[in-house]
Amino acid sequence: MELYLPAVNSLKEKRSVIKPILNRLPQKFNVACSEIDHQDVWRSSQIAVVCVSNSSRHVRDVLQSSIDWLESNFPDVLITNQKIEVL
């Protein structure tokens, strides 16, 4: 997911927004996640969320649920691009 953080004015503020997301997603959905790009850009972030399962439908459901949860629980964070890829 590519995220836009319009209210952020420093890297410290950005980390205070991204860190709770990265902490709560694994607790809520049993996934792994990490910020994978734009670490030094104030208002932009790219995070990866990973789910492992023997069912591709389950993976898609979990990843879509995590996107929906992020949109509803962090209204100040805008998802500008998202991609679900099943391998």
N, C-alpha and C positions, 0 to 999 in steps of 0.2 A: 504494500500500500504506500502510495505517496501522499504525504500529509502537508497541509498548509496551516500554519499557526499565525493568524493575522494579529493577535494581541500580544505576541512575544516581542520583546525589545532587547534581549540579550541571550547569550548562551545559557546563563544560569536560569533564566526564566524558562527557556526551552526545555532544559533538563527537568525542571520541576513539573512540566506538563507530560513529557515523554516517559519519565521514570514510572509514574503510577500506571500508565498504560501497559508498559512492559512487565510490571509486577502483577497486575490484575488479570491480564489475559491468560497466563498459564494456570492461575488459581481457578478461574471460571470455566475454562474450556479444555484443560489438560493438553496444552499445546506448548511449543517452544517459540520464542520470539526474540528478535534483536533489531536494533537500529543498524541498517546495513549501508546507508549512504546519507550524505548531507549532514554529517555530524558537526561540521563547523559553520553551518548556515543557520542563522537565527530562526527564520520563519518557515523552514522547510525540513522535512524529515522523510526518510523512507524506511519502513520497517517490514520485516519478513515474519510471517507466522507459519509455523510448520506443524503438521499433524501426520502421524504415522498410523496406518490402519490397513487391514486386508480388504476393506470395502471402499471403493472410490466414491460411492454415494455418501458414506459416512464422512469421509474427508471433506467433500464439497459442503455438506451440511454444517459441519463444525466450522469451517473457514468462513462460510457465509454468515453464520451466527455470530462469529467474532467481529466481522465487519459491521453487522447490524448493531451489536452491542456497543461498539466503539462510537458509532454515529449517535446512538441514543444517550450514552452516558458522558460523552465529551463533546457537547454541542459547539464549543469554541474551536474544535479541531475539525478541519474540513478535509475530507478524503478527495483528492483531486484525480487520483488514478488508482485502480485496483485490478489485480489479475489473480485468478485462481488457476493454478497449474497442478495437474495430477500426473504423477510419474508412475 
